[in-house]
Amino acid sequence: METLYLLIPVSVVLVFLIGIAFWWSLRSGQFDDMEGPAYRILMDDDHPMLERLAETSPEVEQSEKQGEKQGDRAPPKAG
């Protein structure tokens, strides 16, 4: 019986904290767009990996410049 005196207030406080966390998530926009992230995976970016590689690797920049001179835009070979 003595444990109920501890468990009931603890459970009420826990429910109160969960309610505050849920209310905060609703107000901050966590549930505004539930389908957008799922469709964003399927969107086709042109070549974002090639752009990132070009920023970090001078070899990719050189091969892209050579491809532009030849008139074709073949992606560089990954090595």
N, C-alpha and C positions, 0 to 999 in steps of 0.2 A: 504494500500500500504506500510505503514511503517513497518508492521509486516513481509512482504516479505524480507525486508533488514536484518531481524534477522533470519527468518526461513531458508532461503536458505543457508547461511554460516553454521548454526547449522547442517542442514541435510548433507552438504558436509563433515563436520568434523565427524559426526556420521558414515557415509558410510566409510570414511577413517579409523576410529577406528575399525569398523567391519571387514574391509579388512585385517588390521594388525592382528587382533585376529585369523582370518581364516588362514592366511599365517603362523602364529606361530604354530597353531595346526597341519597344514600339515607338517611342518618342524620337529616338536617334535614327530611325529609318532602316533598321535591320531587316524588316520584312516588306519593304516597299516593292522590290522587284525580285520575285521568286523564280521567274523563268528566264530572265536575261542572262545570268551566268551560264546556264545550261546551253543556251543557243550561242553564246560567245565562243564556246569551245569549237563549234562547227564553222565559225566564220573563217574565211580563207584570207589571211594576210598575204601580200605578194611574196615577199621573201624576207621576213624579219630576221631569220637566222643569218642570212647572208649579210644583211646590214650590220648585225652585231659583230660578225666575223670581220667585216671590212673595217670596223672601228678599232679592232684590237690587233689585226694582222696586216702588215704592209704587203705581204705576198698576195693576199686576196685583192687588194686595191690594184696592184700591178696587173693581175690577170684580168680584172674587170676592165681596166683601161685598154688592154690589148684587145679584148673582145669588142669594145666600142669602136676601136680603130678598124677592126675587120668587118664591122657592121652586124655582128651577131651578138646576142646577149646570153650566151651559154653560161650556166652557173659554174663557178670554179670547182675544181675537183678537191674533195676533202682529203687531207693527207694524214 
